[in-house]
Amino acid sequence: MPEALTEPARRAIGEVDSNLALGQVGTLQDTLDRAAAQMAFTMVLLAIAAGVSLTLGVIGIYGAMSYIVTQRTGEIGVRLALGAAPGSVVRMIVRQGGTVALGAILVGPAVAFAGGRLGESLLYGVSPRDPGVLGGTAAVLLLVVLLACWLPARRAALLNPLDALRTD
């Protein structure tokens, strides 16, 4: 608040009721600016938490899917030894992983809609049912699952079938 207005405001309030204590005298704009700054800081912290959560989810999904596909190296070796084309084996494994991921992607938004009410008061300018956020997150996770299936399956399909069978 401009210093020139502080003292006249104090005098005017003192004339109405001299027992009133004035702690923080300021303009409405100053109060709104402080509230907006607190909200912006909260939003930055929530964005960081969401980013860390997504990163941890991506790492976990990649690790789990990669491990599962790596455990199937012997099966891949048998398929290759019996004459299956490496590309068809890789497509089969990626399709199976993608099917699991699509099932999870169908369940995820339902859970997000159900739990959206809990976080609605924390969101500013974004709806808990924002299709862009839900779709973007689902696309990232689907891409990670497909990549996590494709990389180890491709690596196993490029092995000599006898080497792949020896891994068990």
VENDAWO-V512474 format. One record per run of one state. SS is the DSSP state (alpha for helix, beta for strand, coil for the rest). FROM is the first residue (numbers start at 0). TO is the last residue. If there is no record, write none. Layout:
[[SS FROM TO] [SS FROM TO]]
This chain:
[[coil 0 1] [alpha 2 15] [coil 16 26] [alpha 27 70] [coil 71 71] [alpha 72 80] [coil 81 84] [alpha 85 121] [coil 122 129] [alpha 130 156] [coil 157 159] [alpha 160 165] [coil 166 167]]
